[in-house]
Amino acid sequence: MITVAEARERILRALAPVGAETVSVAEAAGRVLAAPVAARLTQPPADVSAMDGYALRAAEAPLGAVLPLAGESAAGRPFGGVLPAGACLRISTGAVVPAGADAILLQEDAGRAGDAVTVNEAPRPGRWIRRRGLDFAEGEALLPPGRRLTPREAGLAAAAGHPWLSVHRRPRVAILATGDEVALPGDPLAAGGIVSSNAFVLAALVRAAGGEATLLPVAPDEPDALLAVARGARGADLLLTSGGASVGDHDQTVPALARAGFRLDFWKIAMRPGKPLVFGDWDGLPVLGLPGNPVSAFVCAVVFALPALARLGGLAEAAPPLVTARLAAPLPANDHRADHLRATLHRDGAAWRVTPAPMQDSSMLRILAASDALILRAPHAPALPPGAEVDCLDLQALRA
């Protein structure tokens, strides 16, 4: 068995970002940039007023001065000329400061009678003026590639003059559930059958991570039939399988794919839940084989499939969202496998407290659904008392 860290590194090393496509900046939030974004213009394009008031020369506007109003500079309608000596201009927020003016007299600091403006508080040179290029200058680098765009950053790209952006296309992930006993929700259950949940959990995780999920039909435990269904994954960037990755007589995923050229990279991870994990290449299609146990499949998807999706999607980094929390209950010593304990997080003042589920059976979906964290325990970790600090993978931050 190999470690969790080594398995994840070997998976990521085998993957490369998918290609790029061009999308409207209106649709770009949540997508990963495939090319850098530089400013195509200068913002603001000229010196502009930060407030409503009067543009003037500070040296001509001592306290009590009365200045004639010589015109107006409004947003989108600048004053066409130089500010006359000893005069002022009405100016609105965002309007271009006219040539010759060096200060803004706030509207509330002025008195006005017709076209005469009285200075009730002497302005300072440069006060309330946003200088040209204050935000960014033409040609300035704003956003690097490999970054998932927030709505704020999409707004920045739009303000910088970009109607279109180059982003990595969404990774296409085919999902294959296997097993003679597996039935779809709502279908009749045969004797000994179970309802399929893994494919739907995996599809939701893929979509939440920015990928496109395609659910293949449930494949029976018969090599030819399984291989025929798996061929539907051609054209995908990643094939996720669920079930059939162990060593039982009816675990046919690896043998079936091997008959068609699948090359195994590794199998079996020193982790709990989820030891039987398979990774390899099927004629250029990466294949990540998850356990059939629902909780094990979910944990392995979070630990391995989500980083793989991030790499395929072009993200520069995909570190899991970890939080440090204090235990609300004791934990026993761990064995030789890295453990991922289902738990709930809650705030205790400024700190996090984490409560491990009293039962950790990997078949219990109800406990998994009620959990919002995985407590990470290293191999051979010692017993811990209540109040001890532990690292937790925050499932809420993953939208998982």
C-alpha positions, 0 to 999 in steps of 0.5 A: 500500500502507498500513502495518501500523499504519494497517491495524490502526487502520482495522480496529479503528475499524470494529468495536464490542464484541458484546453481553452475556450473563449467565453463572454466576461458575463459568463466567466465567473467561476471559470479558470483563466487560461491566459493572463488578463492585462488592462486594455485601458487606463482607469480612470482615464483622466483625473476625476472628482471623487465627490459632488461639488465645485472644481477650482484652484485651491490658491484662489479659494480661501475661506470666505472667498466668493467665486463666479460659476463658469460652467459644469463638468458632469460624468460623461460630459466634461467641461470643454476648456480650461478653468477661467482664473478666479472661477469655479465649475460645478462638478459631479462625482466621476466627472473629469476635473477640468484643466487648471483646477487642482482641488474640489470644494465639497458641495456641503462646504459651499454656499451658492446664490445664483452663479456665485459660490461662497467657500465655507471651508478652504479646500486642499490641493489634490483633495477629492481628486482621483488621479488618472490611472489610480486603479490601473494603467493600460498594459498593466497585468491584472489577473494571472492564468490558473486562477478561478475567477470570482465575480469581483475579478470578472468585474475587474476584467470587464472594467479593464476592457475585456468583453471576452476571456480565455478560460479552460473548458470545463473538464468532462468526467464520465462516471461509471457505477458497477455491480450486479446488485446495483439498481437506480433509485426508484427501480425494483430491487432484486434480492440482495440488491442496493440502490445506487447513490455513488454516481449521483454523489460523484456527479454533484461533486464534479459539477460543484468543482466546475466540471461536466459530469456524464453518468454512464449506465450501471455496468454488470459484473461481467467483463464484456458488458462492463467494457461495452459500457465503459467505452461510452467514456471516450471523449472524456478527460477522466473516467471515475468508476465506482465499485469493482476495484477490490480483489473479490471474485466479482470485482471485474473493473480492472480485469475488464479494462485491462483486456482493452489496454488499461495500464495500472499505475497503483492500487491500494492506499493506506487510508480509511475509509477507501483502501481499494483505490485504482489509478491508471491510463486507458489509451490516454484516458485517466481512470480513477477507480473508487471503492463501491462503498458509498462513504469510501467512494465519497472520501476518496473522491474528496481526497483524490478526484477533486484535486484531479479535477482542479488540475484538469481544470487549469487551477495552479493549486488545489490545496484542500480547505483545512481548518484547525479545531479543538476536539469535543470528544476523545479519540483513540490511537490510530493504526497504520492507515491515515484515517478520515473521521466524519465529524461536525464543526461548530464555532466556540467563540473565535475557535472551531470545535469538532465533534467526531461521529460516535459511529464511523462505519463506512456504510452509514450514509446518514452519518456522512450526510450529517457531517461537515468535516473530516478529521484527518489522522495520520498513521499511528497517531496517538490517542488524543483527549478533548481539547486537543487540536486536530486538522480537519478537511472542511466539507462546507468549503468544498460545497461537498 
